Structure formats: C-alpha cells, structure tokens
Amino acid sequence: MHIHFIATGGTIDKVYFDAKSEYEVGPPQVLEILKDANVALEFEVESVLAKDSLDLTEADRLLVRERVAAAPCSRIVVTHGTDTMVETAKCLQGIPGKTVVLTGSMQPARFRNTDAVFNLGVAIAAVQTLPPGVYIAMNGRIFDPRKARKDRAHGRFVQEEEG
C-alpha cells in the first residue's frame, strides 16, 4: 500500500512561540508522526502550502486539487486546517480514481495533548479501506464533506442532519 500525503498547514503544523499565542505554520508534522508511530507502509510527504486554513484562497484550493490529481498514487491524505477543511474537501470532489481523506487537529501536533496523531491514524485507515471519493477524518469519525461542519462550540466535527 502506498499513500501520498499532502500537507497544507493548519493547526496540525503550528508552532507557538509565547503565551500570547504568537505562532507560525511550521514544517509538516506528518513525517514525524509517521516515524514515531513506526508506520509500516510506503509513503511520501509533499508540502504544498504552509498556511492557516482561514488564509487559504480559491487559488490555493485549486493548487491542492491540482496536486491531488497529479499525485502518483490513488490514495491521498491531505493534512489541513480545520476551519476551512470542508470547503477544500468540496473543491476536491470529482477527481476520478482517487481516494482522498482530509484530516487535521484542534491542537498542534507538537502539543502533548494533541488530537493530531489519532486523527492521522484514522485517516490512514480510512484511505486504505474506502472507495474512491473525498472524505474528512476527524474526532474518530469519517464524514461526507457535503454534510459535515466544524462545531466550534464543542471543538469537533459533526454530520449535518439528513433533510
């Protein structure tokens, strides 16, 4: 199994410098997480952007789409900020023959109490088992991006109720 990881920045890659929450988006943390977990699969990590997801533009989303479409394998995990993850996931829909799973974290991967490792693990399992399409893996669940949203009050993703 070969997985292509595309890093776009977001909280998962943030590095904080002081108590006033001054930060910058650092290098992709996915490589360190995979090394620490002793993951036994073939993979590569491509850093496409290093932005907070609130700063992503439509051109940035189209760049991510282009990189997903050009990825050398059919299974792709995109690490992304949670604030606009749903918008990017919707932009990625319709790429034929690719299983794409977006994930991120509510706390930076460098924090002791981060959800980054768990979310990435769920995304890796999901990308290996789901059929082609676009999905979001957060909080131990797999979401259809057309029906998902970030619930800021509870700090997690939720599935919108079926109409």
TIMIZA-517286 format. One line per field, with one value per residue (C-alpha): residue in one letter; z, y, x. Coordinates in steps of 0.05 Angstrom, whole numbers, plus 5000, padded with zeros to 4 digits. Each point is the difference from the previous one (the first is absolute). Layout:
aa = a, ...;
w = Z, ...;
v = Y, ...;
u = X, ...;
END
This chain:
aa = m, h, i, h, f, i, a, t, g, g, t, i, d, k, v, y, f, d, a, k, s, e, y, e, v, g, p, p, q, v, l, e, i, l, k, d, a, n, v, a, l, e, f, e, v, e, s, v, l, a, k, d, s, l, d, l, t, e, a, d, r, l, l, v, r, e, r, v, a, a, a, p, c, s, r, i, v, v, t, h, g, t, d, t, m, v, e, t, a, k, c, l, q, g, i, p, g, k, t, v, v, l, t, g, s, m, q, p, a, r, f, r, n, t, d, a, v, f, n, l, g, v, a, i, a, a, v, q, t, l, p, p, g, v, y, i, a, m, n, g, r, i, f, d, p, r, k, a, r, k, d, r, a, h, g, r, f, v, q, e, e, e, g;
w = 5000, 4980, 5029, 4976, 5054, 4981, 5055, 4996, 5069, 5052, 5075, 4993, 4976, 5045, 5044, 5058, 5027, 5062, 5046, 4955, 4948, 4951, 4950, 4930, 4958, 5003, 4959, 4989, 5063, 4964, 4987, 5074, 5020, 4951, 5022, 5074, 4986, 4962, 4942, 4954, 4934, 4941, 4999, 4980, 5028, 4954, 5030, 4956, 5046, 5070, 5018, 5052, 4965, 5012, 4954, 4943, 4935, 4943, 4961, 5059, 4998, 4925, 5011, 5050, 4950, 4947, 5046, 5020, 4927, 4983, 5059, 4978, 5038, 5011, 5076, 5028, 5070, 5003, 5066, 5005, 5049, 5029, 4988, 4924, 4992, 4976, 4944, 4975, 5003, 4957, 4951, 4994, 4982, 4931, 4990, 4968, 5029, 5065, 5072, 5037, 5075, 5033, 5073, 5049, 5073, 5050, 5037, 4968, 4990, 5043, 5060, 5052, 4998, 4925, 4960, 4939, 5008, 5010, 4941, 4954, 5020, 4984, 4933, 4982, 5015, 4962, 4937, 4997, 5005, 4970, 4926, 4956, 5023, 5049, 5075, 5065, 5059, 5066, 5071, 4987, 4944, 4924, 4970, 4933, 4988, 4968, 5068, 5050, 5039, 5055, 5066, 5030, 5066, 5013, 4964, 4953, 4933, 4993, 4945, 4980, 5010, 4939, 4972;
v = 5000, 5068, 5065, 5070, 5053, 5072, 5052, 5067, 5029, 5013, 4989, 4931, 5034, 5062, 5020, 5047, 5047, 5033, 5003, 5053, 4945, 5029, 4944, 4982, 4940, 4956, 4942, 4941, 4958, 4939, 4972, 5003, 4969, 4943, 4988, 5000, 4951, 4953, 4998, 4941, 5025, 5036, 5074, 5068, 5068, 5060, 5069, 5042, 5058, 5024, 5043, 5006, 4974, 5067, 5031, 4950, 5030, 4969, 4998, 4961, 4950, 4991, 4988, 4946, 4970, 5001, 4965, 4947, 4986, 4996, 4956, 4936, 4954, 4994, 5006, 5069, 5030, 5076, 5034, 5065, 5052, 4985, 5068, 4992, 4925, 4989, 5053, 4968, 4930, 5024, 5030, 4932, 4961, 4969, 4981, 4931, 4939, 5033, 4986, 5065, 5009, 5068, 5004, 5049, 5016, 5047, 5003, 5004, 4934, 5026, 5007, 4944, 4995, 5002, 4964, 5001, 4930, 4968, 5038, 4982, 4926, 5001, 5034, 4948, 4943, 5034, 5014, 4927, 4973, 5051, 5001, 5058, 5066, 5056, 4993, 5036, 4961, 5037, 4982, 4925, 5006, 5002, 5056, 5015, 5071, 5019, 4988, 5017, 5062, 5022, 5011, 5055, 5000, 4927, 4998, 4943, 4983, 4979, 4970, 5044, 4967, 4967, 5043;
u = 5000, 5027, 4972, 5016, 4994, 4988, 5012, 4966, 5014, 4947, 5001, 5032, 5064, 4998, 5059, 4984, 5052, 4969, 4941, 4966, 4989, 5049, 5011, 5022, 4984, 5062, 5023, 4952, 4994, 4973, 5069, 5019, 4934, 5009, 5072, 4981, 4943, 5047, 4950, 5013, 4975, 5030, 4987, 5026, 4984, 4991, 4995, 4955, 4982, 5017, 4940, 4947, 4938, 4964, 5052, 4989, 4975, 4962, 5066, 5031, 4943, 5009, 5074, 4984, 4951, 5054, 5050, 4949, 4984, 5074, 5018, 5036, 4952, 4926, 4999, 5012, 4996, 4998, 5019, 4960, 4976, 4932, 4967, 4993, 5013, 4928, 5008, 5065, 4969, 4942, 5050, 5034, 4938, 4995, 5073, 4994, 5035, 5024, 4982, 5014, 4995, 5009, 5020, 5030, 4998, 4970, 5067, 5069, 5036, 5056, 4954, 4999, 4923, 4990, 4948, 5047, 5028, 4931, 4969, 5058, 4993, 4926, 5015, 5052, 4952, 4945, 5041, 5019, 4929, 4952, 4980, 5021, 4971, 5015, 4992, 5017, 5029, 4993, 4982, 4998, 4949, 4999, 4958, 4970, 5025, 4933, 4967, 5055, 5015, 5046, 4963, 5043, 4962, 5018, 5067, 4982, 4969, 4928, 4957, 4941, 4933, 4970, 4944;
END
